[in-house]
Amino acid sequence: MATLAGKLVHPERPPDILSGTPRANAIDRWIYVFMAAWFIAVVLTGFVPDAIMKVHMVQLGERPPFPLVLHLHAVAMGSFLLLLLTQSALMATGRRELHKRIGIAAFVLVPVLVLIGLVLAPTIYHQVWSFEQGAPPAAQPRLQGVLAALENILLLQLRVGILFPLFLAIGLKARASDAGLHKRMMFLGTSVALGAAIDRMNWLPTTLPASPVASDLWILVALSPLFVWDVVRNRRVHQAYWIWLAVYVPTSLLLYRVWDTPWWHSTARALMGV
């Protein structure tokens, strides 16, 4: 009876048809290394061509120079992505103790990224606003359009500023008690920030500037290798994905509701103090 009751309370999962196979064990170790490298590839694909184009615009006097805080953001985010790759590789190669020691860096990098983001958004906005004030009349309509786009982008930046540290905090808190939740939340939290790179890939189908729905769908595509393997390997959806969806979906629906509305543009300008 006790055994039967235990099964009713804690039903056994279906047997894992891949258990014990060398290929499955190898993918278990290296899927996170692949995902970290994949995230870096996404970021480089989005930002490198965009940065080259904007440097050329600065040289032509068509936009203000890059502020220092933007360079700091690039260094901090690059460091975080490299840390994610290093940590994944250490676990894949069995160097768990070194993984734990180096992982302390995340407790520094995550707050630093949030603080830089709080400075970066208004800095960029005020820089463009000041540039627009002194621009020739012929250039002002285009710059006003840029400001309106930045006001919408501020919604995305606010979402990242809230969800990125929230998800990573959940992952870091679980590092000693639930390794499965820990490693998945580190990647799910990082994925929230990929939209900035994806939105710069002008060759991808998009719903921007009307809506950021396509950007969110591309984030799901970026996450799909990890999710598909998890479902195939474990024959269930891990709780980490349910936690992520339970927070990400409502905040995204709210974002879609206020996107590009007159209320939001006036609110954004008030927040920026202009």
N, C-alpha and C positions, 0 to 999 in steps of 0.2 A: 504493500500500500504506500509506504513511504517513497519507494522508487517511482511509482506511478504518479504520486502527487508532485514529486520533483520534476517529472517530465512535463506535467501540465503547466507548472509555473515557469519552468525554464525549458521549453521545447527544444529538441536537438535540431541543429541546422542540417539541411541536406548534405550528404557527404560531398566533399570537394573532389571532383573527378581529376583535378590536376595535382593533388597532394603527392609529394614525393618525387615528382618528375623533375629531372635536372633543368629542363627548359623553364618550368614554372618558378623554380627556386631562383634561377638566374634573373628572370624578369622581376620577381619580388625585390631583389637586391638593387637592380639597376633602373627600374622604372622611374624612381625619384631623381636619379642622376640625369636621365633623359629629360624629365620635365623641367629641371632647373636649367639645363642647357637650352631647351626649347623656349623657356621664358626669356632667356638672354637673347636668343635669336629674334624673338618677336620684338623686343625692345630696340635692338640694333636696327632691325628692318624699318621700324617706324621712325626712329629719331635721327639716324645718321643722314639720310637724304634730306629730311626736314631741316636739320641743323646746317647743312651745306647751303641749302637754298636761302635760309635766313641770314647766314653770314654774308652771302652775296648781296642781299637786300640792304644790310647795314652798310656795306661798302658803297652802295649806290645812294645812300641817304634816304632810303625808302622806309626805314624803320629804325627805332632807337637801338643803341648797342645793348648787348646782353648784360643784365645786372649781375653783380657778384653772387647774389643769392641763387641765381639760376645755375651757376657753375658748382656751387656747394651742393645743390640738390642733385645734380648729375653725379657728382662724386659719391654722395651718401647713398643714392639709389643703386649706383653701380657696385658699391661695396657690399650692400645688402644682397644683391643678386649673386655676387661672387661667394658670399658667405653661405647662401642657400646651396649653391653648387658644391662648395667644399664640404659642407656638412653632410650632404647626400652621398658624396663620394667616400667620405670617411666611414659612414655606416655600411655602404655597399662593400667596402673592403675590410670590414670587421674591426675598425679602430674606434670602438665605442667610447673609451675613456677620453681620447683626444677630442672626439665629437662633443662630449659633455663640457670639456674645458673651453673649447673655442666657442661653443654656443652661448656663453655669457655675453659675447659681443652683441648679440641680438637685443639684449636688455638696454644697450646703449644706442644702437643704430635706429631702433624703432622710434623711441622718443625724439631722437635728433631729426629723423625724417618728418615727423609730425610738426615739430617746431619750425623747421625750414619751410614746410608747406604753408604754415600760417603766415609766414613772412612773404613767401613767393607770390601767392595769389594777388594780394593788394599791391605788391611792388610792380608786377607786370601791368596790372590794370592802370595804376597811376602813371606809369611810364608812357603807356599808349595814350592815356587821356591828356597828359601834358604835351606829348608830341602832336596830338590833334589840335590842341589850342593854338599852337604856333604854325600849323601847316597852312599852305596856300589854300584859298577857297575851293579850288578844283579838287584838292585831295581830301577835303574834310568829309564828304559823303562816304568815301570808302573807309576812312578811319572810324567814322561813327558806326558803320557796319561791323568793323572789327570790335569795337567796344561792346556792341550788342551781343556779338558772339562770345566775348569774354564773360559777359554777365551770365549767359547760359552755361558756359564752361564752369563758372563758379559753383553751380549746382553739382556738377560731377566732382569737382575738387572737394566740396563739403562732404559728399558721400564717401570719397576715398579717405578723407581726414578722420571720419568717424569709424568706418567699417574696417579699414586696414589695421589700425591698432587694436580694435575690438577682437577681430578674428585671431590676430597674432597673440594677443594676451591669452585667449582661450587655449591656443596651441602651446604657448610657453608654460602656462599653468599646469598643463597635462603632461609635461615632459617626463616627470618622474612616476606618474601614476597610470598613464594610458598612452603608450607609445604610438598606437594606431591613430588615436585622435590627434596626438601631437604632430606627427609628420604630415597628416592630411591637412590640418588647419593651417600649418605654415604655408602650404601651397595654395590653399583656397583663399587665405588672407592676402597673399601676394598677388593673386589673379585680379583682385579688385583694382589694382593700380595699372593693369595692362591696358586699360582703355585709352590712356593717354598716348600710348604708342600705336594702338590699333587705329585710332582716329586720324593719325597722320599718314596712314596708308591709303592715299587717294584712289588707288587702283582697286580697292575692295568695294563691293556693293555696300551702300550705306543709306541710312535714312536721315542723316544729318544734312542741313541744319534743322530740319523740321522736327526731328525726334532722335534721341540716342538709343532707340530700341535695337537697331542693328549692331551697335557697339557692344551692347550687353550680350547679344546672340553670339558675336565673335569671341567674347570672353568664354562663353560656354564651349565653343569649338576648341579654344586653346586648352581648356581643361579636359576635353573629351578623352584623350589617351589614358589619363589616370583613372577617370571614372569608368570607362569601358573595361579596363583591365580589372579594376576592383570588382565590378559586377560579375565578370566572367570568372574570376578567380575565387571569389567568396560567395557567389550566388545570392547576394543581397546588396542593398544600398547601405553603406556605412553611415553611422549616425552623424559623422562630420558633415556629410552633404546635406542632411536634413537641417542641421543647425545653420549652415550657410544659407540655405534656401529660405529658412524661416525668418532670417534677418534681411537678406538681400532683396527678396521679392517685394515685401511691403515698402521698403525704402525706395526701391526703384519705381514702384507704382506712384508713390507720392511725388517723386522727381518728375515723372512723365506728366503728372497732373498740372504742375506749375511751370513746366518748361515753356519758355518764350511767351509767357503771359505778361500783360502790362503790369500786373501786380508784382510779379517777380522782378521785372526790369527796374521798377521804382524801388523795390526793396534792396536789390543788389546795389544800386547807386547810393542808397542811404547807408548800406553797410560799408561801401567804399568811401563814403564821406565826400561825394561830389554832387 
